[in-house]
């Protein structure tokens, strides 16, 4: 039977933004709308992700273990598809294989959409019937986390104002983003005078033509054809919406031209944007977004040419509700292992960001939004998952209090270049992505963890009230200074021998980090426990390597003994890995458990760090 005891998780889709007019436009300006969530639509999905245990292989990259796709034979795939369809047929369903993702999971099309409860039931049945399945999860559509607003540097209060701005001018004395590529995973990008010469080759990663609306599936054209929809297109009761040109707005904040006597200034105006089109009509699927992350950082994705200009920064101004999916987390791990920092919008539901994915994934920099006065914007998500905050704007009283960037005038298909004010955590995230590009330009050798640490340590106190907004308000100048003085060090792992008898929580062996533990399990009933005090804001990473032919499991429990994370792969000598983020304000005590599964007793090594 399947060893995966965790229930599959269904994430609700983020509803399309409601558009509400802001202040009247000045001459030559386009005023856009407020980034607010609409009423939640039904959490349905017509696609499923199944990860088979032998469809990926573990590989060490940059000191981290990542998952890479491994092809299965046609006969094996056909057999598993037949088995899955046998289970699905009991519920009047059928599955068609679409493709394999860059992290090894397979994407399947259902003959009809399922709600979250039915999706969970199907996933449970599939896993119970096929021991080769590691996990099953829905392929979710994500939505842009924005809504639109207009022009010129004097109007970019978010860059220079002393109260709520990010203090970009002082940072520009030291860095402008030269040599850094920032991937923008979004709706694509429109040609714009202020973005001319500011991009490198990207890719359209959307696989479903009805979402892509550009006549086909994946291709090398990442331009945005428009994401407008008629009423009812995105689900029963969904409102009509004009094209948002969301990716173009995000790209302008990060790297619009500067000092060209026209338009606006991007935060990292000498960096390059790599547009990855993952959102189209009614949003986009998490499997496409995962592949885009892998490809952006330089990983390989089947059917997509190699990325010759890998990104050091990946911006995700998108999201949906629910827990972080395994496919998404594996893609984030892959990108980080290749040296890319992943910046994510916290969400616009005025809710705890722990309910929004990928904002709640491990290893990302989650960004809340502040208004012009340095207080939390009324729509912004908050909570322990938030890393720091940046300007997202609040245009309720005046459009000029939102974030100005590049846009297109078309309501459906593309029109003329314009500038517009938008507000939302979608606008806050690219502020952090732009500053991360400045940081990499002064210290190319910096790791994602060093970038995150420097952003947090350099953030300044909030001028206004911003409870649950992380370490503070983004400070570009201080962040550049902090990363320039950061010391690049390779962790030195202390050699530790397992001390028997550590076979229960009460007898757990205390361990510090970083440590490399040498231990052994003597029989089918043997189990080892190790106690760890994980500091606030730190991410525990654990890597278990059993002796050849031995199959041991790695589990993580809280102080009450409740299972909170696990790695239980099949096969002798298979490496198990897990990570856990302490998003709280105090240290927590955790217990790592090494447990026998099969192959007889034997030695293992356990590498711990944070």
C-alpha positions in Angstrom: 0.0 0.0 0.0 1.0 3.7 -0.3 3.3 5.0 2.5 2.2 8.5 2.0 -0.1 9.1 5.0 -0.8 12.8 4.4 -4.1 13.8 2.9 -4.0 15.5 -0.5 -4.8 19.2 -0.3 -7.1 21.2 -2.5 -6.4 24.9 -2.8 -9.2 27.3 -3.6 -8.8 29.5 -6.6 -8.3 33.2 -6.2 -11.2 35.1 -7.7 -10.7 37.6 -10.4 -10.1 41.1 -9.1 -13.1 43.5 -8.9 -12.3 46.7 -10.7 -13.4 50.0 -9.1 -12.6 53.4 -10.5 -10.2 55.6 -8.6 -9.5 59.3 -8.8 -9.9 61.0 -12.2 -6.9 60.9 -14.5 -4.6 63.8 -15.2 -4.0 64.6 -18.9 -2.1 61.8 -20.5 -2.5 59.4 -17.6 -4.5 56.2 -17.3 -6.1 55.5 -14.0 -6.6 51.9 -13.2 -8.3 50.1 -10.3 -8.1 48.8 -6.8 -6.6 45.4 -6.2 -9.4 43.7 -4.2 -10.5 40.1 -4.1 -13.9 39.2 -5.3 -16.2 36.6 -3.6 -14.5 33.2 -3.7 -15.5 31.1 -6.6 -16.1 27.3 -6.3 -12.8 25.5 -5.7 -13.0 23.3 -8.7 -10.3 21.8 -10.9 -10.3 19.6 -14.0 -6.7 18.7 -13.8 -4.7 16.5 -11.4 -1.0 16.2 -10.5 0.3 12.7 -9.7 3.9 12.3 -8.5 5.2 8.7 -8.9 8.1 7.8 -6.7 10.4 6.7 -9.5 9.6 9.6 -11.8 12.3 11.8 -10.2 15.8 11.5 -8.9 17.5 13.4 -6.1 20.5 15.6 -7.0 22.7 17.7 -4.8 22.9 21.3 -6.1 24.5 24.2 -4.2 24.5 22.2 -1.0 20.8 21.5 -1.3 19.0 18.4 -2.5 16.6 18.9 -5.3 14.2 16.8 -7.4 14.7 16.3 -11.1 12.4 14.6 -13.6 13.2 11.1 -14.6 11.4 9.6 -17.6 9.3 6.5 -17.2 9.0 4.0 -20.0 5.9 4.1 -22.2 4.8 0.7 -21.0 5.1 1.8 -17.4 3.2 5.0 -17.9 0.5 3.2 -19.9 0.1 0.6 -17.1 -0.2 3.3 -14.4 -2.6 5.3 -16.5 -4.8 2.2 -17.0 -4.7 1.6 -13.2 -5.6 5.2 -12.4 -8.5 5.1 -14.9 -9.7 1.9 -13.3 -10.0 3.8 -10.0 -11.4 6.9 -11.7 -14.1 4.9 -13.6 -15.7 4.0 -10.3 -16.6 7.7 -9.9 -17.6 8.2 -13.5 -14.3 9.8 -14.3 -11.5 9.4 -16.8 -7.9 10.7 -16.9 -5.7 11.7 -19.9 -2.0 12.2 -19.5 -0.9 15.7 -20.5 2.8 15.9 -19.6 5.6 15.5 -17.0 6.7 18.6 -15.0 10.3 19.6 -14.5 10.3 18.2 -10.9 9.0 14.8 -12.1 5.2 15.0 -11.4 2.8 14.0 -14.1 -0.2 16.3 -15.1 -3.5 14.6 -16.0 -6.7 16.0 -17.5 -10.0 14.9 -16.0 -13.1 14.6 -18.1 -14.9 17.0 -15.7 -14.2 19.4 -12.9 -14.2 18.2 -9.3 -14.9 20.1 -6.1 -12.4 19.9 -3.3 -14.2 17.1 -1.4 -14.5 14.9 -4.4 -10.9 15.7 -5.4 -9.7 14.6 -1.9 -11.7 11.3 -2.2 -10.3 10.6 -5.7 -6.7 11.3 -4.5 -7.1 9.0 -1.5 -8.4 6.2 -3.7 -5.6 6.6 -6.3 -2.9 6.5 -3.6 -4.4 3.4 -1.9 -4.6 1.6 -5.2 -1.0 2.3 -6.4 2.0 2.1 -4.1 4.2 3.8 -6.7 2.3 7.1 -6.1 4.2 9.6 -3.8 1.4 12.2 -3.7 -1.7 13.4 -5.6 -2.8 17.0 -5.7 -5.1 19.2 -7.8 -3.5 21.4 -10.6 -4.7 24.8 -9.4 -5.3 28.0 -11.2 -3.6 31.0 -9.8 -4.7 34.6 -10.3 -2.8 37.9 -10.4 -2.7 39.6 -7.1 -3.3 43.1 -8.3 -5.5 45.8 -9.6 -4.8 48.9 -11.8 -3.6 53.1 -11.7 -0.4 56.3 -13.7 3.2 58.6 -14.7 6.7 60.1 -14.1 9.4 59.9 -11.4 7.9 62.8 -9.3 4.8 60.6 -8.9 6.8 57.6 -7.7 6.5 58.3 -4.0 7.1 54.6 -3.3 10.8 55.1 -4.4 11.8 58.3 -2.7 9.4 59.7 -0.1 10.9 59.7 3.4 7.8 58.3 5.1 6.6 55.4 3.1 9.2 55.1 0.3 12.0 52.5 0.0 14.9 55.0 -0.2 15.9 54.0 -3.7 18.0 57.1 -4.6 20.6 56.3 -1.9 20.8 52.7 -3.1 21.4 53.9 -6.7 24.7 55.5 -5.6 26.0 52.0 -5.1 23.9 49.7 -7.4 21.6 49.8 -10.4 21.1 46.1 -11.0 23.7 45.6 -13.8 24.3 42.0 -14.8 21.2 40.6 -13.0 18.2 38.9 -14.6 14.8 39.1 -12.9 12.2 36.5 -14.0 8.6 37.9 -13.9 6.2 35.0 -13.8 3.0 36.7 -14.8 0.7 37.5 -17.7 3.6 38.1 -20.1 4.8 41.5 -21.2 3.8 44.1 -23.7 6.4 46.0 -25.8 6.6 49.5 -24.1 8.9 52.4 -24.8 10.1 52.3 -21.1 10.9 48.6 -21.3 12.6 48.7 -24.7 16.0 47.0 -24.3 15.2 46.0 -20.8 14.4 42.3 -21.4 16.1 39.0 -22.2 14.4 36.0 -23.9 11.5 34.5 -21.9 8.9 31.9 -22.6 5.2 31.3 -22.7 4.7 28.4 -20.3 0.9 28.1 -20.6 0.0 24.7 -21.9 -3.8 25.1 -22.2 -4.8 27.0 -25.3 -8.1 28.3 -23.8 -6.1 30.0 -21.1 -3.3 31.1 -23.4 -5.7 32.8 -25.9 -2.8 33.3 -28.3 -3.6 30.4 -30.6 -1.4 27.7 -29.1 0.4 26.2 -26.1 4.0 26.7 -25.0 6.2 28.7 -27.2 9.0 31.3 -27.1 6.7 34.3 -27.4 6.1 35.6 -23.9 4.2 38.7 -25.1 0.9 39.4 -23.4 -2.1 39.1 -25.8 -4.5 40.2 -23.1 -6.3 38.3 -20.3 -9.8 39.8 -20.7 -12.9 37.7 -20.1 -16.6 37.9 -20.5 -19.1 37.4 -17.6 -19.2 33.7 -16.6 -16.0 32.8 -18.5 -14.1 32.1 -15.2 -16.8 30.2 -13.4 -20.5 30.6 -12.7 -21.3 34.1 -11.6 -17.8 35.5 -12.4 -17.7 39.1 -13.6 -16.4 40.4 -16.9 -12.9 41.9 -16.8 -10.8 43.9 -19.1 -7.2 42.9 -19.9 -5.0 43.8 -16.9 -1.5 43.9 -18.5 -0.4 42.9 -15.1 3.0 41.5 -16.0 3.9 44.8 -17.8 3.1 46.8 -14.7 5.2 44.5 -12.5 8.1 44.6 -15.0 8.1 48.4 -15.0 8.4 48.6 -11.2 11.4 46.3 -11.3 13.4 47.5 -14.3 11.8 50.3 -16.4 14.4 52.6 -18.1 15.8 55.5 -16.0 17.5 58.7 -16.9 15.9 58.7 -20.4 13.8 61.9 -19.9 10.6 59.9 -20.2 8.2 57.9 -18.2 9.2 56.3 -14.9 12.3 54.8 -13.3 12.6 51.1 -12.4 14.1 50.1 -9.1 16.9 48.1 -10.8 16.9 50.0 -14.0 20.1 48.3 -15.3 18.8 44.8 -14.7 17.0 42.7 -17.3 13.5 41.3 -17.1 12.9 37.7 -18.2 9.1 37.5 -18.9 7.6 34.0 -18.2 3.9 33.9 -19.2 2.0 31.7 -16.7 -1.2 33.6 -16.3 -3.8 34.0 -19.1 -7.5 34.2 -19.3 -8.9 33.3 -15.9 -5.5 32.7 -14.4 -3.0 29.9 -14.7 -2.2 26.4 -13.4 0.3 25.7 -10.6 2.0 23.0 -12.7 2.8 25.6 -15.4 4.0 28.0 -12.7 6.2 25.3 -11.2 7.8 24.6 -14.5 8.4 28.3 -15.1 10.3 28.6 -11.8 12.5 25.6 -12.6 13.3 26.9 -16.1 13.8 30.5 -14.9 16.6 29.4 -12.6 18.3 27.4 -15.3 16.7 24.0 -14.7 15.5 21.8 -17.6 11.9 21.3 -18.5 10.9 18.7 -21.1 10.0 20.3 -24.5 11.4 23.7 -23.6 14.8 24.9 -24.9 17.5 25.6 -22.3 17.4 29.0 -20.6 20.7 30.7 -21.7 20.1 33.6 -19.3 19.0 32.1 -16.0 17.5 34.5 -13.4 18.9 35.3 -10.0 15.5 36.7 -8.8 12.0 35.2 -9.5 9.0 37.4 -8.9 5.6 35.8 -8.3 2.8 38.4 -8.0 0.1 35.7 -8.0 -1.5 33.2 -5.8 -4.5 31.2 -4.6 -5.8 30.0 -1.3 -4.8 26.8 0.5 -1.6 25.1 1.6 1.6 25.0 -0.4 1.5 22.1 -2.9 4.3 19.6 -3.1 4.9 20.4 -6.8 5.2 24.1 -6.1 7.5 23.5 -3.1 9.7 21.2 -5.1 10.0 23.9 -7.8 10.9 26.5 -5.3 13.5 24.2 -3.8 14.9 23.6 -7.3 15.1 27.4 -8.0 16.8 28.2 -4.7 19.3 25.3 -5.1 20.3 26.9 -8.3 20.9 30.3 -6.6 17.7 32.1 -7.3 15.7 34.0 -4.7 11.9 33.6 -4.9 9.8 36.7 -4.1 6.1 36.2 -3.6 3.1 38.5 -3.0 1.3 37.9 0.4 -2.2 38.1 -1.1 -5.0 40.7 -0.9 -7.7 39.0 1.3 -7.0 41.0 4.5 -6.3 37.5 6.0 -3.4 35.5 7.4 -0.9 34.8 4.6 -0.6 31.2 5.9 -3.8 30.6 3.9 -2.4 31.9 0.6 -0.1 29.8 -1.7 2.7 30.2 -2.7 3.0 32.9 0.0 3.0 30.1 2.6 5.6 28.0 0.9 9.0 27.4 2.6 12.0 29.3 1.4 10.2 32.2 -0.3 10.3 35.9 0.6 6.7 36.8 1.2 5.8 40.5 0.9 3.0 42.4 2.5 1.8 45.8 1.2 2.0 49.2 2.9 0.3 52.5 2.0 1.9 55.9 1.3 2.3 56.4 5.1 4.1 53.2 5.9 1.0 51.4 7.4 -0.3 48.1 6.3 -2.6 48.6 3.3 -6.2 47.7 4.1 -6.3 44.8 1.6 -2.9 43.2 2.5 -2.5 39.8 4.0 -0.4 39.5 7.1 1.0 37.1 9.7 4.0 34.9 10.5 4.4 33.8 6.9 5.3 37.4 5.9 9.0 38.2 5.6 8.8 42.0 5.2 6.6 44.7 3.7 7.0 47.1 0.7 4.8 49.8 -0.9 1.7 48.4 -2.5 -0.4 51.6 -2.3 -3.9 52.6 -1.3 -5.8 54.5 -4.1 -9.1 54.9 -2.3 -8.8 58.6 -1.7 -6.4 59.4 -4.6 -5.1 57.3 -7.5 -1.7 59.0 -6.9 -1.4 57.1 -3.6 -1.2 53.8 -5.5 1.9 52.5 -7.5 2.7 54.0 -10.9 4.2 51.8 -13.6 4.2 50.8 -17.3 0.9 49.6 -18.8 -1.0 49.2 -22.1 -4.2 51.1 -23.0 -6.1 48.2 -24.6 -9.2 47.0 -22.9 -9.1 43.5 -24.6 -6.4 43.3 -27.3 -3.2 45.4 -27.1 -3.3 49.2 -27.5 -1.0 52.1 -27.0 1.7 52.5 -24.3 0.5 54.2 -21.1 1.4 54.5 -17.5 -1.1 53.6 -14.7 -1.5 53.4 -11.0 -2.2 49.9 -9.6 -2.4 48.8 -5.9 -1.9 45.4 -4.3 0.6 43.0 -2.9 1.3 42.3 -6.6 2.9 45.8 -6.6 4.7 45.3 -3.3 6.5 42.1 -4.3 8.3 43.7 -7.3 9.7 46.4 -5.1 11.5 43.6 -3.1 12.5 41.8 -6.3 14.0 45.0 -7.7 16.0 45.6 -4.5 17.2 42.0 -4.6 18.5 42.6 -8.1 20.4 45.7 -6.7 21.8 43.4 -4.0 23.0 40.7 -6.4 24.7 43.4 -8.6 27.0 44.4 -5.7 27.4 40.8 -4.5 26.9 38.2 -7.3 28.1 35.4 -5.0 25.3 36.0 -2.5 23.0 33.0 -1.7 19.2 33.2 -1.5 19.5 32.8 2.3 21.9 35.7 2.5 19.7 37.9 0.4 16.7 37.1 2.6 18.7 37.7 5.8 20.0 41.0 4.6 16.5 42.2 3.5 15.2 41.4 7.0 18.1 42.8 9.0 18.1 46.1 7.0 14.3 46.7 7.0 13.3 49.8 8.9 10.7 50.3 11.5 7.2 51.0 10.2 6.1 54.7 10.2 2.5 53.5 10.6 0.7 50.5 12.1 1.7 47.3 10.4 1.0 44.3 12.6 2.0 41.0 11.1 4.1 42.7 8.4 7.4 40.8 9.1 10.8 42.3 9.8 9.9 45.9 8.7 9.6 48.2 5.7 11.9 47.6 2.8 14.9 49.9 2.8 16.8 49.7 -0.5 19.9 51.6 0.6 20.3 49.7 3.8 19.7 46.4 2.1 22.5 47.1 -0.4 24.8 48.0 2.4 23.9 44.9 4.4 24.6 42.5 1.5 27.8 44.2 0.6 29.2 43.5 4.0 27.8 40.0 4.4 30.4 37.2 4.7 30.0 34.3 2.4 30.6 31.2 4.4 30.2 27.5 3.8 28.6 25.8 6.9 31.0 23.7 8.9 29.1 20.6 10.1 29.9 19.4 13.5 30.4 15.6 13.6 28.0 14.0 16.1 27.5 10.4 17.0 24.1 9.1 17.9 23.8 8.5 21.6 21.6 5.5 22.6 19.0 5.1 24.1 17.2 7.9 22.1 14.1 5.9 21.1 11.4 8.3 22.4 10.6 12.0 22.6 11.4 12.0 26.3 14.9 10.5 25.5 15.6 12.6 22.4 19.2 13.5 21.9 19.8 17.3 21.8 21.4 18.5 18.6 22.7 21.9 17.5 23.2 23.1 13.9 24.9 22.7 11.6 25.5 19.0 12.5 26.3 15.8 10.7 25.0 12.9 12.8 26.3 9.3 12.4 23.7 6.8 13.6 22.2 3.4 13.0 19.0 1.4 13.3 19.4 -2.1 14.6 16.1 -3.7 13.9 12.6 -3.3 12.5 11.4 -1.8 15.8 14.3 0.7 16.3 13.7 4.4 16.1 15.9 7.4 16.9 14.8 10.9 18.1 16.8 14.1 18.0 15.7 17.3 19.7 16.3 20.7 18.0 15.7 24.2 19.2 14.9 26.1 15.9 15.3 29.9 16.2 12.6 32.3 15.1 12.6 33.0 11.4 14.9 30.1 10.6 14.3 27.2 8.2 15.3 23.7 9.3 16.7 21.5 6.6 17.4 17.8 7.2 18.9 15.2 4.9 18.9 11.5 5.8 21.2 9.2 3.8 20.7 5.5 4.7 23.2 2.7 3.9 22.8 0.9 0.6 19.7 -1.2 0.5 18.2 0.3 3.7 14.8 2.1 3.6 14.5 4.5 6.5 11.9 7.3 7.0 12.5 10.9 8.2 9.7 12.5 10.2 9.4 15.8 12.1 7.2 16.3 15.2 6.4 19.2 17.4 6.8 19.4 21.2 3.4 17.6 21.6 4.5 14.7 19.3 2.2 15.7 16.4 3.6 15.0 13.0 4.3 18.2 11.1 6.5 17.1 8.2 7.7 13.8 6.7 9.8 12.3 4.0 8.9 8.7 3.3 10.2 7.7 -0.1 10.4 4.1 -1.3 13.6 2.2 -2.1 16.8 1.1 -0.5 19.4 3.7 0.0 17.0 6.6 -1.1 17.8 9.9 0.4 15.0 11.6 2.5 14.8 15.3 2.9 12.5 17.7 4.6 12.4 21.4 5.7 10.4 23.4 8.2 10.0 27.2 8.6 9.7 28.7 12.1 7.6 31.7 11.2 7.1 32.7 14.8 8.8 35.3 17.0 10.4 32.8 19.4 12.4 29.6 19.1 10.5 26.3 19.0 11.5 22.8 20.0 11.2 20.2 17.3 11.9 16.4 17.2 13.4 14.7 14.2 12.6 11.0 14.0 14.5 8.4 12.0 12.4 5.3 11.6 13.0 1.9 10.1 10.8 0.8 7.1 12.5 -2.1 5.3 15.8 -3.6 4.2 17.1 -4.6 7.7 19.0 -2.5 10.2 22.1 -0.5 9.2 23.9 2.8 9.4 22.7 6.3 8.3 23.9 9.9 8.2 21.7 12.8 9.1 22.7 16.3 8.1 21.0 19.2 9.9 21.2 22.9 9.4 19.3 26.2 9.5 
